[in-house]
Amino acid sequence: MSTVTDRPPAPPETPAPVPAAMRRAAGRKRRVPYWLLLPGIAWLLVFFVAPMIYQASTSVQTGSLEAGFKVTWHFATYWDALTEYYPQFLRSFEYSAIATVLCLAIGYPLAYTIAFRAGRWRNLILILVIAPFFTSFLIRTLAWETILADGGFVVQTLNQLHILDLTSSLGITQGDRVLATPLAVICGLTYNFLPFMILPLYTSLERIDGKLHEAAGDLYAKPFTVFRKVTFPLSMPGVVAGTLLTFIPATGDYINAELLGTTNQKMIGNVIQSQFLRVLDYPTAAALSFILMAVILAMVMFYIRKAGTEELV
Amino acid sequence: MRWIRKNLVVFAGVLCLAYLILPNLVVMVFSFNKPNGRFNYEWTRFSTDAWEHPCDVADMCGSLGLSLQIALYATIGATVLGTMIAFALARYRFKARGTTNMLIFLPMAMPEVVMAASLGTLFLNMRVPFGFWTILIAHIMFCLSFVVTAVKARVMSMDPRLEQAAQDLYASPLQTFLRVTLPLVAPGIASGALLSFALSFDDFIITNFNAGSTVTFPMFVWGSAQRGTPVQINVIGTAMFVIAVLVVVAGQLLGSRRKARA
């Protein structure tokens, strides 16, 4: 790792007077980055930025699929969408916040183990962390139907440990069922996005110099104090990246709610999907995804500023 | 007791790993099931039927082929475009650099459903027929950023003196690029390409909005969750898992052997 940091910075460009031929060559060279960027950036502009703008315009259109849609600055679509679907909005943020916290709580010990305790098992464990990616995530989510099945091993154990009583009183399960309850959806979200938490955590933990731990220990810090004052602050970039990578996709997800929940667990993604693909109400779908995008971007900006990490890109 | 306390974090880590792996094991075990009804959620009895006749389910293998094809083309497209952007960002200072970085970051920071719905709306209004091409366009779009990130990191960490040395030894710019730069950046390009392939092959949300009536493998699985899940889905899932793990392990071995030789 140290060889990377030891390298000298790239030589600065020298703005010295140069002959005409060289200046022409330099001019050509100055255009090189633009040629390199052109195709990829054009792709993003046409198929990412333009749709976003187009969507903003669709959200204030009225009309029907047969008669065509026209921009009528119909902002009431936003109001109607919000008043009708705010429960799904709130639920999305609630589920995905819980799932993100769970991912952090579950993922941190594993990332820590891989970074500091795994020794020669490190690569094997890393492969095992990435391995779930290799099976289609829809199939894996369906597997939770088996794992959490009524009267199955997991549900019975949870029942015997009286954990289900606790979660029922919290309102995230019902009776002795886990499937088709908020808990199932949260569990699926946590599972699906856990690797997105573990990998950035591991990357930032792995960069920490082990000698810092020794130094803290030499200065009579207890193990937990070492963690609280040294390890955790140094892993902050990983925590920020991991929580964002978990929270953002989890908020827009509709697969877990659809496969593991019922209509009472629908998230905002489910609403957008059904408005777009079933109801064919494109203005409402556009308004909803525009609100979702705005809220998430605002949260991301706020969060990055608070946590003070700009190293994400 | 002290030993337990010292290794508490490792126990927690192992539990987390078990949570991650458990569904894969379930998928694997249930690929040998012979369910009674249409749904493969309950263990009935052992059978290798599904493994012997993986393509017996109508349309499934066709959708698998389509997914592989789209993933291959999307990977090629995203890797070429993304590598070019990565070189521009890592090697040159130019005016729109900050904006370009932002443009690369945004697709990764956007919930998929937002990109999916907006692109779908555009295609719909431009009367572009949904199908193979709209899926491919969408996949290249969202894979691009991941390739840029992977390749850019690699180019940035490269020692610029190696290229200078090549030029000092009278290598032409093209020779320098092909024989020095490219081999050094190759691992970054490879990891970007692999990531693209995996993302594209497994993508559901964006495909769901932009496929029309075309059925990729994830779309097939989604549909089967409503109609009944054939055991063959688990066979494909397990086979994908085994193949991918073998590829990764082989890559690791190759890498460590090369390191040992160097």
Interface residues (C-beta under 8 A of the other chain):
Chain A: V4 R7 P8 A10 P11 E13 R30 V32 P33 Y34 L36 L37 P39 G40 I41 W43 L44 L45 F47 F48 V49 A50 P51 M52 Y54 Q55 T58 F69 I106 G107 P109 L110 Y112 T113 I114 R117 N123 I125 I127 L128 V129 I130 A131 P132 F133 F134 T135 S136 F137 L138 I139 R140 T141 L142 A143 W144 E145 T146 I147 A149 Y191 L194 P195 I198 L244 I248 P249 T251 G252 D253 Y254 I255 L259 G269 I272 Q273 F276 L277 Y282 A285 A286 S289 F290 L292 M293 I296 L297 V300 L312 V313
Chain B: N7 V9 V10 A12 G13 V14 L15 C16 L17 Y19 L20 I21 L22 P23 N24 V26 V27 F30 Y41 E42 L81 G82 M84 I85 F87 A88 R91 Y92 R93 F94 A96 T100 N101 M102 L103 I104 F105 L106 P107 A109 M110 P111 E112 V113 V114 M115 A117 S118 L119 G120 T121 L122 L124 N125 I137 A138 I140 M141 L144 V148 T149 S157 D159 P160 R161 A198 F201 D202 F204 I205 N208 F209 F217 P218 V221 W222 A225 T229 I233 N234 I236 G237 T238 M240 F241 I243 A244 V245 V248 V249 Q252
